[in-house]
Amino acid sequence: MCLALDQARSGIARRVALHDLPHSFASHAVMTGETLLTTSRLLGHSRVQMTARYAHLADTALLATAEKIGAMLMTQAGAERRTAEFAA
């Protein structure tokens, strides 16, 4: 069942289905740093796998996370190299 919204009032150019709301909620929650487990509980899912299906991540969020992990690994590698040089 679709919920037809008054376009003039809402400014939404398309019909919004009630089923769209959990997808949007999950995606935005995960993209802002919430874990899948927490998002799963908020949505009332018994399995995290169901939430993973709902959370559609934007490419920018994926790239930002990859960059953050890469920077952490580079920092860790630099610290390990300095420790090895100090020990030698």
Gaussian input, Z-matrix of N, CA and C with variables (Angstrom, degrees):
# hf/3-21g

backbone

0 1
 N
 C     1     B1
 C     2     B2     1     A1
 N     3     B3     2     A2     1     D1
 C     4     B4     3     A3     2     D2
 C     5     B5     4     A4     3     D3
 N     6     B6     5     A5     4     D4
 C     7     B7     6     A6     5     D5
 C     8     B8     7     A7     6     D6
 N     9     B9     8     A8     7     D7
 C    10    B10     9     A9     8     D8
 C    11    B11    10    A10     9     D9
 N    12    B12    11    A11    10    D10
 C    13    B13    12    A12    11    D11
 C    14    B14    13    A13    12    D12
 N    15    B15    14    A14    13    D13
 C    16    B16    15    A15    14    D14
 C    17    B17    16    A16    15    D15
 N    18    B18    17    A17    16    D16
 C    19    B19    18    A18    17    D17
 C    20    B20    19    A19    18    D18
 N    21    B21    20    A20    19    D19
 C    22    B22    21    A21    20    D20
 C    23    B23    22    A22    21    D21
 N    24    B24    23    A23    22    D22
 C    25    B25    24    A24    23    D23
 C    26    B26    25    A25    24    D24
 N    27    B27    26    A26    25    D25
 C    28    B28    27    A27    26    D26
 C    29    B29    28    A28    27    D27
 N    30    B30    29    A29    28    D28
 C    31    B31    30    A30    29    D29
 C    32    B32    31    A31    30    D30
 N    33    B33    32    A32    31    D31
 C    34    B34    33    A33    32    D32
 C    35    B35    34    A34    33    D33
 N    36    B36    35    A35    34    D34
 C    37    B37    36    A36    35    D35
 C    38    B38    37    A37    36    D36
 N    39    B39    38    A38    37    D37
 C    40    B40    39    A39    38    D38
 C    41    B41    40    A40    39    D39
 N    42    B42    41    A41    40    D40
 C    43    B43    42    A42    41    D41
 C    44    B44    43    A43    42    D42
 N    45    B45    44    A44    43    D43
 C    46    B46    45    A45    44    D44
 C    47    B47    46    A46    45    D45
 N    48    B48    47    A47    46    D46
 C    49    B49    48    A48    47    D47
 C    50    B50    49    A49    48    D48
 N    51    B51    50    A50    49    D49
 C    52    B52    51    A51    50    D50
 C    53    B53    52    A52    51    D51
 N    54    B54    53    A53    52    D52
 C    55    B55    54    A54    53    D53
 C    56    B56    55    A55    54    D54
 N    57    B57    56    A56    55    D55
 C    58    B58    57    A57    56    D56
 C    59    B59    58    A58    57    D57
 N    60    B60    59    A59    58    D58
 C    61    B61    60    A60    59    D59
 C    62    B62    61    A61    60    D60
 N    63    B63    62    A62    61    D61
 C    64    B64    63    A63    62    D62
 C    65    B65    64    A64    63    D63
 N    66    B66    65    A65    64    D64
 C    67    B67    66    A66    65    D65
 C    68    B68    67    A67    66    D66
 N    69    B69    68    A68    67    D67
 C    70    B70    69    A69    68    D68
 C    71    B71    70    A70    69    D69
 N    72    B72    71    A71    70    D70
 C    73    B73    72    A72    71    D71
 C    74    B74    73    A73    72    D72
 N    75    B75    74    A74    73    D73
 C    76    B76    75    A75    74    D74
 C    77    B77    76    A76    75    D75
 N    78    B78    77    A77    76    D76
 C    79    B79    78    A78    77    D77
 C    80    B80    79    A79    78    D78
 N    81    B81    80    A80    79    D79
 C    82    B82    81    A81    80    D80
 C    83    B83    82    A82    81    D81
 N    84    B84    83    A83    82    D82
 C    85    B85    84    A84    83    D83
 C    86    B86    85    A85    84    D84
 N    87    B87    86    A86    85    D85
 C    88    B88    87    A87    86    D86
 C    89    B89    88    A88    87    D87
 N    90    B90    89    A89    88    D88
 C    91    B91    90    A90    89    D89
 C    92    B92    91    A91    90    D90
 N    93    B93    92    A92    91    D91
 C    94    B94    93    A93    92    D92
 C    95    B95    94    A94    93    D93
 N    96    B96    95    A95    94    D94
 C    97    B97    96    A96    95    D95
 C    98    B98    97    A97    96    D96
 N    99    B99    98    A98    97    D97
 C   100   B100    99    A99    98    D98
 C   101   B101   100   A100    99    D99
 N   102   B102   101   A101   100   D100
 C   103   B103   102   A102   101   D101
 C   104   B104   103   A103   102   D102
 N   105   B105   104   A104   103   D103
 C   106   B106   105   A105   104   D104
 C   107   B107   106   A106   105   D105
 N   108   B108   107   A107   106   D106
 C   109   B109   108   A108   107   D107
 C   110   B110   109   A109   108   D108
 N   111   B111   110   A110   109   D109
 C   112   B112   111   A111   110   D110
 C   113   B113   112   A112   111   D111
 N   114   B114   113   A113   112   D112
 C   115   B115   114   A114   113   D113
 C   116   B116   115   A115   114   D114
 N   117   B117   116   A116   115   D115
 C   118   B118   117   A117   116   D116
 C   119   B119   118   A118   117   D117
 N   120   B120   119   A119   118   D118
 C   121   B121   120   A120   119   D119
 C   122   B122   121   A121   120   D120
 N   123   B123   122   A122   121   D121
 C   124   B124   123   A123   122   D122
 C   125   B125   124   A124   123   D123
 N   126   B126   125   A125   124   D124
 C   127   B127   126   A126   125   D125
 C   128   B128   127   A127   126   D126
 N   129   B129   128   A128   127   D127
 C   130   B130   129   A129   128   D128
 C   131   B131   130   A130   129   D129
 N   132   B132   131   A131   130   D130
 C   133   B133   132   A132   131   D131
 C   134   B134   133   A133   132   D132
 N   135   B135   134   A134   133   D133
 C   136   B136   135   A135   134   D134
 C   137   B137   136   A136   135   D135
 N   138   B138   137   A137   136   D136
 C   139   B139   138   A138   137   D137
 C   140   B140   139   A139   138   D138
 N   141   B141   140   A140   139   D139
 C   142   B142   141   A141   140   D140
 C   143   B143   142   A142   141   D141
 N   144   B144   143   A143   142   D142
 C   145   B145   144   A144   143   D143
 C   146   B146   145   A145   144   D144
 N   147   B147   146   A146   145   D145
 C   148   B148   147   A147   146   D146
 C   149   B149   148   A148   147   D147
 N   150   B150   149   A149   148   D148
 C   151   B151   150   A150   149   D149
 C   152   B152   151   A151   150   D150
 N   153   B153   152   A152   151   D151
 C   154   B154   153   A153   152   D152
 C   155   B155   154   A154   153   D153
 N   156   B156   155   A155   154   D154
 C   157   B157   156   A156   155   D155
 C   158   B158   157   A157   156   D156
 N   159   B159   158   A158   157   D157
 C   160   B160   159   A159   158   D158
 C   161   B161   160   A160   159   D159
 N   162   B162   161   A161   160   D160
 C   163   B163   162   A162   161   D161
 C   164   B164   163   A163   162   D162
 N   165   B165   164   A164   163   D163
 C   166   B166   165   A165   164   D164
 C   167   B167   166   A166   165   D165
 N   168   B168   167   A167   166   D166
 C   169   B169   168   A168   167   D167
 C   170   B170   169   A169   168   D168
 N   171   B171   170   A170   169   D169
 C   172   B172   171   A171   170   D170
 C   173   B173   172   A172   171   D171
 N   174   B174   173   A173   172   D172
 C   175   B175   174   A174   173   D173
 C   176   B176   175   A175   174   D174
 N   177   B177   176   A176   175   D175
 C   178   B178   177   A177   176   D176
 C   179   B179   178   A178   177   D177
 N   180   B180   179   A179   178   D178
 C   181   B181   180   A180   179   D179
 C   182   B182   181   A181   180   D180
 N   183   B183   182   A182   181   D181
 C   184   B184   183   A183   182   D182
 C   185   B185   184   A184   183   D183
 N   186   B186   185   A185   184   D184
 C   187   B187   186   A186   185   D185
 C   188   B188   187   A187   186   D186
 N   189   B189   188   A188   187   D187
 C   190   B190   189   A189   188   D188
 C   191   B191   190   A190   189   D189
 N   192   B192   191   A191   190   D190
 C   193   B193   192   A192   191   D191
 C   194   B194   193   A193   192   D192
 N   195   B195   194   A194   193   D193
 C   196   B196   195   A195   194   D194
 C   197   B197   196   A196   195   D195
 N   198   B198   197   A197   196   D196
 C   199   B199   198   A198   197   D197
 C   200   B200   199   A199   198   D198
 N   201   B201   200   A200   199   D199
 C   202   B202   201   A201   200   D200
 C   203   B203   202   A202   201   D201
 N   204   B204   203   A203   202   D202
 C   205   B205   204   A204   203   D203
 C   206   B206   205   A205   204   D204
 N   207   B207   206   A206   205   D205
 C   208   B208   207   A207   206   D206
 C   209   B209   208   A208   207   D207
 N   210   B210   209   A209   208   D208
 C   211   B211   210   A210   209   D209
 C   212   B212   211   A211   210   D210
 N   213   B213   212   A212   211   D211
 C   214   B214   213   A213   212   D212
 C   215   B215   214   A214   213   D213
 N   216   B216   215   A215   214   D214
 C   217   B217   216   A216   215   D215
 C   218   B218   217   A217   216   D216
 N   219   B219   218   A218   217   D217
 C   220   B220   219   A219   218   D218
 C   221   B221   220   A220   219   D219
 N   222   B222   221   A221   220   D220
 C   223   B223   222   A222   221   D221
 C   224   B224   223   A223   222   D222
 N   225   B225   224   A224   223   D223
 C   226   B226   225   A225   224   D224
 C   227   B227   226   A226   225   D225
 N   228   B228   227   A227   226   D226
 C   229   B229   228   A228   227   D227
 C   230   B230   229   A229   228   D228
 N   231   B231   230   A230   229   D229
 C   232   B232   231   A231   230   D230
 C   233   B233   232   A232   231   D231
 N   234   B234   233   A233   232   D232
 C   235   B235   234   A234   233   D233
 C   236   B236   235   A235   234   D234
 N   237   B237   236   A236   235   D235
 C   238   B238   237   A237   236   D236
 C   239   B239   238   A238   237   D237
 N   240   B240   239   A239   238   D238
 C   241   B241   240   A240   239   D239
 C   242   B242   241   A241   240   D240
 N   243   B243   242   A242   241   D241
 C   244   B244   243   A243   242   D242
 C   245   B245   244   A244   243   D243
 N   246   B246   245   A245   244   D244
 C   247   B247   246   A246   245   D245
 C   248   B248   247   A247   246   D246
 N   249   B249   248   A248   247   D247
 C   250   B250   249   A249   248   D248
 C   251   B251   250   A250   249   D249
 N   252   B252   251   A251   250   D250
 C   253   B253   252   A252   251   D251
 C   254   B254   253   A253   252   D252
 N   255   B255   254   A254   253   D253
 C   256   B256   255   A255   254   D254
 C   257   B257   256   A256   255   D255
 N   258   B258   257   A257   256   D256
 C   259   B259   258   A258   257   D257
 C   260   B260   259   A259   258   D258
 N   261   B261   260   A260   259   D259
 C   262   B262   261   A261   260   D260
 C   263   B263   262   A262   261   D261

   B1=1.4524
   B2=1.5209
   B3=1.3188
   B4=1.4544
   B5=1.5150
   B6=1.3004
   B7=1.4511
   B8=1.5256
   B9=1.3052
   B10=1.4634
   B11=1.5243
   B12=1.3020
   B13=1.4641
   B14=1.5213
   B15=1.2939
   B16=1.4514
   B17=1.5254
   B18=1.3381
   B19=1.4586
   B20=1.5228
   B21=1.2756
   B22=1.4690
   B23=1.5228
   B24=1.3138
   B25=1.4622
   B26=1.5182
   B27=1.3162
   B28=1.4561
   B29=1.5200
   B30=1.3168
   B31=1.4537
   B32=1.5192
   B33=1.3234
   B34=1.4602
   B35=1.5197
   B36=1.3282
   B37=1.4616
   B38=1.5202
   B39=1.3252
   B40=1.4634
   B41=1.5161
   B42=1.3064
   B43=1.4655
   B44=1.5187
   B45=1.2896
   B46=1.4569
   B47=1.5222
   B48=1.3206
   B49=1.4608
   B50=1.5200
   B51=1.2974
   B52=1.4650
   B53=1.5296
   B54=1.3273
   B55=1.4639
   B56=1.5388
   B57=1.3373
   B58=1.4676
   B59=1.5250
   B60=1.3016
   B61=1.4621
   B62=1.5299
   B63=1.3454
   B64=1.4658
   B65=1.5289
   B66=1.3340
   B67=1.4659
   B68=1.5298
   B69=1.3143
   B70=1.4660
   B71=1.5198
   B72=1.3280
   B73=1.4603
   B74=1.5287
   B75=1.3303
   B76=1.4668
   B77=1.5229
   B78=1.3082
   B79=1.4644
   B80=1.5177
   B81=1.3131
   B82=1.4652
   B83=1.5318
   B84=1.2982
   B85=1.4681
   B86=1.5235
   B87=1.3283
   B88=1.4677
   B89=1.5277
   B90=1.3227
   B91=1.4666
   B92=1.5256
   B93=1.3313
   B94=1.4637
   B95=1.5218
   B96=1.3357
   B97=1.4576
   B98=1.5150
   B99=1.3182
   B100=1.4659
   B101=1.5221
   B102=1.3093
   B103=1.4581
   B104=1.5260
   B105=1.3319
   B106=1.4637
   B107=1.5191
   B108=1.3287
   B109=1.4688
   B110=1.5304
   B111=1.3230
   B112=1.4688
   B113=1.5227
   B114=1.3261
   B115=1.4653
   B116=1.5201
   B117=1.3246
   B118=1.4608
   B119=1.5201
   B120=1.3213
   B121=1.4648
   B122=1.5229
   B123=1.3422
   B124=1.4630
   B125=1.5259
   B126=1.3366
   B127=1.4599
   B128=1.5286
   B129=1.3274
   B130=1.4564
   B131=1.5140
   B132=1.3271
   B133=1.4624
   B134=1.5183
   B135=1.3029
   B136=1.4675
   B137=1.5217
   B138=1.3402
   B139=1.4702
   B140=1.5294
   B141=1.3201
   B142=1.4598
   B143=1.5334
   B144=1.3188
   B145=1.4638
   B146=1.5292
   B147=1.3217
   B148=1.4689
   B149=1.5255
   B150=1.3134
   B151=1.4639
   B152=1.5169
   B153=1.3294
   B154=1.4626
   B155=1.5276
   B156=1.3202
   B157=1.4665
   B158=1.5232
   B159=1.3231
   B160=1.4630
   B161=1.5223
   B162=1.3251
   B163=1.4666
   B164=1.5185
   B165=1.2992
   B166=1.4606
   B167=1.5191
   B168=1.3181
   B169=1.4542
   B170=1.5218
   B171=1.3106
   B172=1.4545
   B173=1.5280
   B174=1.3310
   B175=1.4614
   B176=1.5234
   B177=1.3201
   B178=1.4649
   B179=1.5206
   B180=1.3204
   B181=1.4700
   B182=1.5221
   B183=1.3238
   B184=1.4624
   B185=1.5226
   B186=1.3227
   B187=1.4568
   B188=1.5211
   B189=1.3069
   B190=1.4676
   B191=1.5264
   B192=1.3151
   B193=1.4593
   B194=1.5182
   B195=1.3290
   B196=1.4691
   B197=1.5197
   B198=1.3140
   B199=1.4682
   B200=1.5293
   B201=1.3284
   B202=1.4612
   B203=1.5311
   B204=1.3173
   B205=1.4668
   B206=1.5285
   B207=1.3263
   B208=1.4581
   B209=1.5143
   B210=1.3222
   B211=1.4683
   B212=1.5248
   B213=1.3225
   B214=1.4639
   B215=1.5244
   B216=1.3373
   B217=1.4663
   B218=1.5193
   B219=1.3268
   B220=1.4648
   B221=1.5242
   B222=1.3210
   B223=1.4616
   B224=1.5179
   B225=1.3308
   B226=1.4607
   B227=1.5290
   B228=1.3245
   B229=1.4703
   B230=1.5245
   B231=1.3285
   B232=1.4711
   B233=1.5154
   B234=1.3219
   B235=1.4718
   B236=1.5207
   B237=1.3246
   B238=1.4669
   B239=1.5265
   B240=1.3387
   B241=1.4649
   B242=1.5255
   B243=1.3511
   B244=1.4679
   B245=1.5186
   B246=1.3426
   B247=1.4689
   B248=1.5177
   B249=1.3311
   B250=1.4589
   B251=1.5152
   B252=1.3391
   B253=1.4587
   B254=1.5118
   B255=1.3090
   B256=1.4610
   B257=1.5314
   B258=1.3279
   B259=1.4785
   B260=1.5265
   B261=1.3171
   B262=1.4857
   B263=1.4843
   A1=108.99
   A2=117.20
   A3=122.08
   A4=109.52
   A5=113.89
   A6=120.57
   A7=106.93
   A8=116.57
   A9=119.81
   A10=108.70
   A11=115.60
   A12=120.07
   A13=109.96
   A14=116.59
   A15=121.65
   A16=107.97
   A17=117.44
   A18=122.05
   A19=112.16
   A20=118.30
   A21=120.40
   A22=110.76
   A23=116.61
   A24=121.03
   A25=112.44
   A26=117.52
   A27=120.72
   A28=113.86
   A29=117.66
   A30=120.22
   A31=112.60
   A32=117.83
   A33=122.01
   A34=107.96
   A35=115.23
   A36=119.90
   A37=113.56
   A38=119.10
   A39=119.46
   A40=109.34
   A41=114.45
   A42=119.28
   A43=108.82
   A44=116.16
   A45=122.13
   A46=108.37
   A47=115.93
   A48=120.01
   A49=108.61
   A50=116.60
   A51=119.77
   A52=111.13
   A53=116.26
   A54=121.13
   A55=111.51
   A56=118.34
   A57=121.91
   A58=111.88
   A59=117.55
   A60=121.07
   A61=114.08
   A62=120.75
   A63=119.00
   A64=112.63
   A65=116.77
   A66=119.97
   A67=110.05
   A68=116.30
   A69=120.52
   A70=110.77
   A71=116.91
   A72=121.36
   A73=110.61
   A74=116.43
   A75=120.70
   A76=111.07
   A77=116.96
   A78=120.65
   A79=111.32
   A80=117.09
   A81=120.32
   A82=111.80
   A83=117.28
   A84=119.79
   A85=110.92
   A86=116.76
   A87=120.68
   A88=110.71
   A89=118.08
   A90=120.80
   A91=112.36
   A92=117.85
   A93=120.04
   A94=111.91
   A95=116.78
   A96=119.64
   A97=115.76
   A98=117.82
   A99=119.92
   A100=108.81
   A101=117.06
   A102=120.25
   A103=110.46
   A104=114.64
   A105=118.97
   A106=111.02
   A107=116.80
   A108=120.06
   A109=110.76
   A110=116.85
   A111=120.21
   A112=110.47
   A113=116.57
   A114=120.61
   A115=110.38
   A116=116.28
   A117=121.49
   A118=111.16
   A119=115.65
   A120=119.93
   A121=111.43
   A122=116.32
   A123=119.97
   A124=111.90
   A125=116.63
   A126=120.82
   A127=112.58
   A128=116.97
   A129=120.22
   A130=113.97
   A131=117.36
   A132=120.55
   A133=110.18
   A134=117.18
   A135=120.73
   A136=110.92
   A137=116.52
   A138=120.15
   A139=110.46
   A140=116.16
   A141=121.47
   A142=110.59
   A143=117.36
   A144=121.12
   A145=111.15
   A146=116.73
   A147=120.17
   A148=109.62
   A149=117.20
   A150=120.81
   A151=110.42
   A152=117.70
   A153=121.35
   A154=110.27
   A155=117.73
   A156=120.90
   A157=111.10
   A158=116.61
   A159=121.31
   A160=112.09
   A161=117.98
   A162=121.54
   A163=110.60
   A164=116.57
   A165=122.26
   A166=107.34
   A167=116.66
   A168=120.07
   A169=111.56
   A170=115.32
   A171=120.56
   A172=108.82
   A173=116.17
   A174=120.42
   A175=112.02
   A176=117.40
   A177=119.93
   A178=111.03
   A179=117.48
   A180=120.45
   A181=110.47
   A182=117.18
   A183=120.42
   A184=110.98
   A185=117.22
   A186=121.46
   A187=110.82
   A188=117.56
   A189=121.06
   A190=110.97
   A191=117.18
   A192=120.95
   A193=110.88
   A194=117.04
   A195=120.57
   A196=110.73
   A197=117.75
   A198=121.59
   A199=111.10
   A200=116.53
   A201=120.77
   A202=110.60
   A203=116.78
   A204=121.06
   A205=110.12
   A206=117.44
   A207=121.02
   A208=111.87
   A209=117.07
   A210=121.06
   A211=110.53
   A212=117.31
   A213=120.91
   A214=110.49
   A215=116.71
   A216=120.17
   A217=111.32
   A218=117.48
   A219=120.91
   A220=110.88
   A221=117.87
   A222=122.02
   A223=110.29
   A224=115.93
   A225=120.96
   A226=110.66
   A227=117.60
   A228=121.29
   A229=110.40
   A230=117.27
   A231=121.27
   A232=111.51
   A233=116.98
   A234=120.91
   A235=110.59
   A236=116.84
   A237=120.10
   A238=110.99
   A239=117.00
   A240=120.85
   A241=110.12
   A242=116.76
   A243=119.91
   A244=111.06
   A245=116.74
   A246=120.78
   A247=109.95
   A248=117.94
   A249=122.03
   A250=111.15
   A251=117.25
   A252=120.65
   A253=110.78
   A254=117.92
   A255=122.96
   A256=110.61
   A257=116.02
   A258=121.21
   A259=111.41
   A260=118.03
   A261=120.95
   A262=113.08
   D1=129.40
   D2=178.15
   D3=-97.89
   D4=142.99
   D5=177.57
   D6=-100.66
   D7=108.01
   D8=-178.79
   D9=-78.23
   D10=120.22
   D11=179.66
   D12=-96.74
   D13=147.73
   D14=177.27
   D15=-69.87
   D16=109.03
   D17=-174.57
   D18=-61.73
   D19=-38.09
   D20=-178.69
   D21=-64.22
   D22=-38.23
   D23=-179.12
   D24=-78.20
   D25=-41.07
   D26=-172.16
   D27=-91.04
   D28=-26.46
   D29=-175.75
   D30=76.87
   D31=6.23
   D32=178.61
   D33=-88.38
   D34=126.18
   D35=-173.40
   D36=-85.27
   D37=-7.00
   D38=-179.31
   D39=-132.77
   D40=166.33
   D41=177.10
   D42=-72.51
   D43=144.67
   D44=179.59
   D45=-112.75
   D46=124.34
   D47=176.38
   D48=-89.18
   D49=145.54
   D50=178.45
   D51=-57.76
   D52=-29.69
   D53=-179.74
   D54=-67.49
   D55=-20.54
   D56=179.00
   D57=-69.84
   D58=-28.81
   D59=-172.59
   D60=-63.22
   D61=-47.08
   D62=177.75
   D63=-63.45
   D64=-33.67
   D65=177.83
   D66=-63.41
   D67=-46.87
   D68=179.58
   D69=-64.23
   D70=-44.99
   D71=179.88
   D72=-58.18
   D73=-49.37
   D74=-177.91
   D75=-63.62
   D76=-44.60
   D77=-179.30
   D78=-61.27
   D79=-48.24
   D80=-178.88
   D81=-67.75
   D82=-37.32
   D83=178.37
   D84=-62.10
   D85=-47.71
   D86=-178.26
   D87=-68.87
   D88=-39.28
   D89=-179.66
   D90=-67.49
   D91=-22.57
   D92=178.13
   D93=-94.20
   D94=8.74
   D95=172.36
   D96=106.10
   D97=-1.02
   D98=178.42
   D99=-73.60
   D100=145.45
   D101=-179.96
   D102=-77.45
   D103=158.14
   D104=175.95
   D105=-61.90
   D106=-36.88
   D107=-179.46
   D108=-62.66
   D109=-48.01
   D110=179.68
   D111=-63.87
   D112=-44.80
   D113=179.08
   D114=-61.55
   D115=-39.48
   D116=177.95
   D117=-58.75
   D118=-45.41
   D119=-179.74
   D120=-65.94
   D121=-40.18
   D122=179.32
   D123=-63.59
   D124=-34.33
   D125=178.93
   D126=-83.05
   D127=-8.37
   D128=-179.88
   D129=80.70
   D130=18.00
   D131=178.61
   D132=-79.15
   D133=141.88
   D134=177.65
   D135=-86.91
   D136=-18.00
   D137=-179.94
   D138=-127.89
   D139=135.34
   D140=179.75
   D141=-63.98
   D142=-28.52
   D143=-179.72
   D144=-59.68
   D145=-35.71
   D146=178.16
   D147=-65.55
   D148=-42.28
   D149=179.24
   D150=-64.44
   D151=-37.90
   D152=179.30
   D153=-60.21
   D154=-33.09
   D155=177.01
   D156=-69.08
   D157=-32.56
   D158=-177.63
   D159=-79.75
   D160=-30.64
   D161=-173.56
   D162=-84.79
   D163=97.33
   D164=177.38
   D165=-93.77
   D166=112.33
   D167=-174.90
   D168=-88.83
   D169=139.97
   D170=175.57
   D171=-74.76
   D172=150.07
   D173=179.96
   D174=-57.66
   D175=-35.41
   D176=-179.59
   D177=-65.39
   D178=-36.38
   D179=178.05
   D180=-68.19
   D181=-40.64
   D182=177.61
   D183=-63.87
   D184=-43.76
   D185=-179.97
   D186=-64.21
   D187=-43.42
   D188=179.72
   D189=-61.22
   D190=-41.22
   D191=178.79
   D192=-66.66
   D193=-43.10
   D194=178.20
   D195=-61.79
   D196=-40.69
   D197=178.55
   D198=-65.21
   D199=-40.75
   D200=-179.80
   D201=-64.38
   D202=-43.58
   D203=178.84
   D204=-67.11
   D205=-40.87
   D206=177.97
   D207=-61.01
   D208=-43.46
   D209=178.81
   D210=-63.58
   D211=-40.73
   D212=178.80
   D213=-63.07
   D214=-43.01
   D215=-179.97
   D216=-66.15
   D217=-39.26
   D218=177.80
   D219=-64.70
   D220=-40.48
   D221=177.40
   D222=-63.06
   D223=-44.95
   D224=179.60
   D225=-64.18
   D226=-42.05
   D227=179.41
   D228=-63.95
   D229=-39.49
   D230=177.89
   D231=-64.44
   D232=-41.14
   D233=179.18
   D234=-65.91
   D235=-41.07
   D236=178.98
   D237=-65.95
   D238=-36.93
   D239=179.06
   D240=-66.55
   D241=-42.90
   D242=179.00
   D243=-64.24
   D244=-38.04
   D245=178.30
   D246=-64.35
   D247=-42.37
   D248=179.48
   D249=-65.57
   D250=-39.15
   D251=178.95
   D252=-67.47
   D253=-38.25
   D254=179.61
   D255=-66.21
   D256=-38.73
   D257=-178.94
   D258=-71.47
   D259=-24.74
   D260=-176.09
   D261=-79.37

